[in-house]
C-alpha cells in the first residue's frame, strides 16, 4: 500500500463553506468551483455528444464557475483529436492526455493537478441523470461532507439495467460490507465528488490505477472517519458498455484482499486524514466529565462485555482438560490479548503499529493484576467449600472480573493509553461569543 512520506502531515482543516469570493460566478476570472473529469479510452464516437450535453446542463443549472476535463488514458483511436477540438471550441473544457491506461490513474493525475476546490467525475456514457450533479456537490461546497457518491442501490433510486449487472453490483457490495465492513451502498457508480484538500491527502494512499480505484478510495476515507454523502440517482444502463466483467471482478477481489490485509495490520497512516479536535460533534465537552471519557466508557463496556463472553467460553473449554487455576490463567491470557487490541483500536482510537508491542506488554501487566484477583477468588472459594460446583465457580469469576474490569479501565486510560495532549498542548473547545462557532485552540 502507498505510504508516501511526502504526503502532507497534520490534521485536515475544519470543513467550512467555500468563501463567497470563490463562489461568485459574476467575477470575470477565477478558479472554477467545480472540475468534472471524464475519463475516456477509445470513445471517439460518444465523447463530443457527452461533453456538449454536460456543458449545456452545467451552463443552464450550475450557479458557479465550472470546468470539464477530458482525461484521455492511452486511446488509440481519434479520441485525443475530438478532445482537443472540444477544448479549442468551448472555454470551459480542457483536455489531458495520459500515455498509460487506467481510470484510477487518469483520475489521480487530473485531480492532483486541479486547482478547483471541488473535484468530480462521471462516466462518458452519462448513464446517471445529470439532475443529481448539483445535489452531489452541494454538501462539499457547503462543508457538510468530504466525499459524495451517487448510489444506484438507494431505495429512492430509479435504475434500469439487466438482471446480470444488478446481481453483480449487489453481490460486490455485499462482499465489501462483509469483508471490509463498508457502510456505503454503491462503490462502483461512476458518479463521485471529493473536496480538493481531502484528495490531496487521500489519493497518495490509493494504490489501484484501474476500476478498483473508487472502492479503495471510499474504504480508506470511511475508515479514517471522513463523511461520505450518498445521493440517490436515476440510472440507465449503457448496453454498449466496454467494461470486461470477469477481469474487472477478479481485479476487484484482489483489491479487496489487499486493502483488507493492509487495514488489518495497520499499514496505512489514516491519521493523516483526521480532522482537528472540535470539528466532530463528539468532541464537544460535557460538563464535569473529562474529555472523551463518555465515549471511552461506552466503547470499553462493549469490548468488555464481548471479552467476558469470550473468556467464559474459553474457560469452559479449557476446564474440560485442566484444573480451574490453569483453565482460568489460559482463558484470561488469550482474552486479555484480544481485549487490549480491541480497546486500543475501538475505545482509545489508537491506529497503526507504533507502540503496539508496548501496549500489549502493558496490557499483560494489567492482565496479571486481573489474574491475581480472579485466582485469589478461586483460591478463596476452594478453601471455603472444598469442591465447588462449576456454576459456583463461574459466578465467583464473574464477580471478580467485574472488579478487575473497573481497575482495567482506569489503568488503560491513565497508563496504557493516556491522552498525550496534556498540559498546554491539549486541545480545548470554546465558543466564540460573537460567532457562536466552535473552534479548536
N, C-alpha and C positions, 0 to 999 in steps of 0.2 A: 504494500500500500504506500501511497505517496505521503511523505512526512517532510516535505521540502523545508529546509531551515531558513530560507529567505522569505517564507510566508510571514506577514506582519504578526507580531505578538501583541499581547494585551487584550483587554476586553473590546468587544464591538461597541460603537457608540450607542446611546439610547435610541430607540426607534422614535422618530419625530416626523411630523408632517413636512413635506418638502416646502421650502420657503417660497413666499409669494413671488419674489423676483425670478425664481426658476420657472414657476408655473405660468407666468404672464405670456400668453400667446400673442399679445399685441406688439411685443418687443420685436424690432426688425431682425435682430440677430440673437443668437444664444444657443445654449446646449439643448438639444431635444430632450424632453422629459422621458420619452419612451423610444426605445430602439427595438424594433421587431426583427428578429433574424429568421430567415427562411433557408434552412439547409437543403441543398439540392445536389443530385447526382444524375446526370443524363436526363434532364427534364426540359429539353428544348421545346416540346410540344405544349406543356401546360404552364411554363414559367410566366410568360408575358400576361396571360389572362389572369393568373393568380395575383401577380403583383399589382396590376391595374385595378382589380376588384378590391384588394386590400387597401390600396391607396385611396380609392374613391370612398370606401367606408370610413377610413380614418379622417379624411378631409371633411366629410359631412357630419361626423358624430363625435370625434375626439376633441376635447376643448383645449388641448395643449399641443405644443410642438412635438413632432414625431419624426422618426427616421425608419426606413425599411432597408435592411441589409440582406442582400442575397449572398449566401455563403456557399460558393460552388466548391465541392470537395471532389477533385480529380475527375471531373466529367470528361468524356471522350467524344461527345457529340457537339452540337452548336450551342450548348447551354452558356458557355462563357461569353459568346458573341451576343446572345439575347440579353444576358445580364448587363453587359457593357452598354448596349443600346438603351436599355431602360434607365440606367444610371445617367446617361447623357441627356435623356429627354425629360426626366422627372427629377426636380431638385431634391426631393425628399428620399430618393433612392440611391443607395450606394452598392457597389459590387465588390466582393472579396474572393480571391481565388486561392485554394489550397491544392497542393500537388499530391496530397495523400487523402485516401478515402476514410470516411468515418463521421457519422453525425455528431457524436460526442466531441471529436477533435474539432469539427467546424464550430460548434457552439462555444467550446472553451476558448478557441482562438479569437473569435469575434467578440465575445463578451469581455474577454480580458483586455481588449483594445478599445472598447467603447467608453465614451465619456458620459453617457446618459445615466441618470440615477435609477431608472427602472429598465430592466432588460427582459425581453420576452422572446418566445419563439413559437412558430407553428409550422405544421407540415404543408408542403406545397399544394397538396390536393384540397386544402381548405375544407376538410370534412367537418370541422367544427363550425357551427354557426357563429359568424363574426359579432353578433349582438352580445356574446359573452365576453368580448375582449375588454370593454370598459369595466364590467364587474370583476374581471380577473385582476386588473392592475390597480384598481381604486384602493384596495387595502394596503398596497405597497406605497402608493403616493401619500396616503394619509398617515402612514407609520404604524398602522394596526398590525401588519404581518410582515414576515421576512420573505416568504415564498408564496406563490399561488399556483394552483394546478386546476385544470379542467377535469371533471370527473364524469365518465360515462356510466358509472355504476351507482350514482346517487339516485335516490328514489324519484326525484323530480326531473331527472334527465330523460330526454327523448332520443332513443337510439334506434337506428335502422341498420342492421347487419345480419349476416348469416349465422346459423347455429354453431358452425365450426369456430369462427372467430369469437363468438360470445363465450363458448366453453373455454377456449384457450385463455381469454382475458380473465375470466373469473377463476380459473384454476391457478393462473400465475399469481394473482393477488392473494389467493388462499395460501399459496406456498410462502409468499412474503410475510403474511400475518403469522403463520405457524413457525417459520424458521427464524425470522428476523424481528418478530413482534411489531411489524409495521402497523400503524393505525390509519394511514391514508388509504383511500379506497381505490385509486386508479393510478398506477405508476407509469403506464406507457401511453397515455393520451398525449398526442403531440400538440399540447396547448398549455404552456407554462410560463411563469414570470418570476423574477427574483430581483431584489434590491442590489444595487451595484456593490455597496460596501460588504454585503454578505457574500456575493460572488467572489470578491477579491480574496476572502479567507477560505471559502469552501471549495472553489474549483481546484486549487492545487492538491487537495486531498482526494479528489476523484480520479481514479486510475483508468477507468474504462474510456475508450475512444469511440465506441460504437453505440448500439441500441440500449445497452445496459446503463449508459451514462445517466439517464433520468433517474432510474431506480437507485443507483448508488448515491447520487446527489441528495435525493429525498431521504433515504435511510440515515445518512450521516447528519443531515440537518435536523431530523426528528430526534435522533439520539443526543444531539447537542442541546436540545431544548428550544430550538428555533420554532417560530409559529408558522404553520403551513395552512393557508386558506384554500378551501375547496369550493369550486364553482360548478354547479350542475350545468351541463351543456346539452345542446341539441347536436346530434352527430349522425352523419350518414356515411356508411362505409363506401370506400372507393373500390369498385370492382376491379380496377386496373392497378391495385397496389402491388409494388415490386418487392415487398418485404418477404424474404425467404423464411417461412415459419419455422421449419425444423432447425436450420442452422442458428437462427436467432434464439430459439428456445434453448438449445444446447449452450450457447454462449451466456444466456441469462442465468441458467442454472449454475454454470461455473462461476459467474459473478456473485451469485447468492452465497455460494460456498466460500469464496474468497473474502467477501465483506464480513460474513458471519464469523469466520475464523479470526479476522483482524479485530473485530469488536470483542470477541471472547477473550483474547489475550491482552487487550488494552493497547494495541499498537497504533492507535490513531489519536493525535493530540486534539481531541474535540474541545478542550478547554479554550482553544483559540477562538471558538465561536461563541463564547459566553458573553452575555450581556452584563453591563455593570450593575453593582448592587443597587437595588432600588428600582430597577426597570421592571422587575417582576412583582406583581401584587403580593406574591407570597413572601416577599422580603419586608413587607410593612411591619412596623413594630407593634407589639401587643403590650399594653400597659402592665408593668410588673413582671413580665416574662422575658428572660434573656433572649436575644435574637436567635431565631432558628430553633428554639427549644421545642415549641409546639409541634413543628413538622418532624423533628427528630424523634420525639416521643411516639408519634403515630407510626413512623417507619420502624422504629425499634420494637414496638409492640407487635406489629405484623410479622417481622422477621423472627421475633422471639417465640410467637405462637407456633409458627411453622417449624422452628428449630426444636421446640419442645416435643411436638408430634414426631419429628424425625428421630429425636433422641429416644423417646419411649419405644418407638418401633425397633430401633437398633438394640436397645436394652433387652427387649423381649426376645429378639433374635439371638443375641449373644448369650442370654441367660440359659438357653436350652443346652449350651455346650460348655458353660463355665460357671463359676461361682458368682455370687452377687457383686462382690467388690471388683472382680476382673471385668464382668459384663458392664458395670457402671463406668469404669475407667475407659474402656474401649469405646462405648457409646458416646460418652462425654467428649472424648478426644476428637472423634470423627465429626460430631455435630458442632463442636467448637470451631473447627477449621472452616466448616461451611458457614457458620454463624458470623464469624469475623469477616469473611469475604463478602457475604450479603450485606452486612451493616456498613462495611467500607464503601460499597458502591451505592446502595439504596438509601441508607439512613444519613450518612455523613457526606455523601456526594463526592467521594474521592475516586478519581478515574486514573487510568494509566498504571504502569508498572513501578513508578517511582515510590520507594519506601514500602513496597508491598511486602517484602520479606520481613522487614522490621515490624510492620503492623501485625503480621501473623505471629511473630515471636512474642510481641506484647500481648496478643490475643491468647497465646498459650499460657502466659503468666496469669491472665485473668481466668483461664481455664483451670489452672492449678488451684486458684482460690475457690472456684466453684466445686472442684473435685474434693477439696478439703471439707467444704460444707456438706456436700451430699454423702461423701464417705463417712464423715462423722455421724451424720444422721442414721445411716445404715448400721454403723457400729453400735450406736446407742439403742436402736431398735432390736438388734440381735442380742445385746446384753439384757434388754428388758424382757423379751419374750422367748428367747432361745431359738425357735424355728418358725419365724413369722410366715404367714401366707403371702403368696405372690401379690395379691391385691393390696395387702397392707404395705408391702414394700413400695409399690407404685404410689400409693397415697403419701407416704413419707417423702418419697423422692420428689413428688410434685410440689409439696410444701417447701422442701429445701431448695428446689430450683427457683421458686418464686422469690425467695430471699436472695439467691445468687443472681437472679436476673436484675433486680434493683441495683445491686452492687456492680454488676457488669456494665449497666448503662452509665453509671457515674464514672467508672474507670475508663470506659470508652470515650466518653465526652471530655473528660478532664485530662486523660493521659495518652490514650492510643490515638484518638483523632481530635486533638484540641484545635480550637479556632486560632490559627496563626496570624490572624489580622488584628491582634490585640493592641492595646495602647492607643497611640495617636493614629496608627495605621488602620484601625478598624473602621470600615465604612459605617456611616450613620445616615438614616433617612430623616430629612427635615422638611418642613413645609414652608414655602415662601409665602409671607403674609400678603404680598401683592398679587402674585400669580396663582397662588394655591396649587402650584405644581410641585410634585415630589422630585427631589434631585439627590444625587449621591455625592457626598463630600469626601 
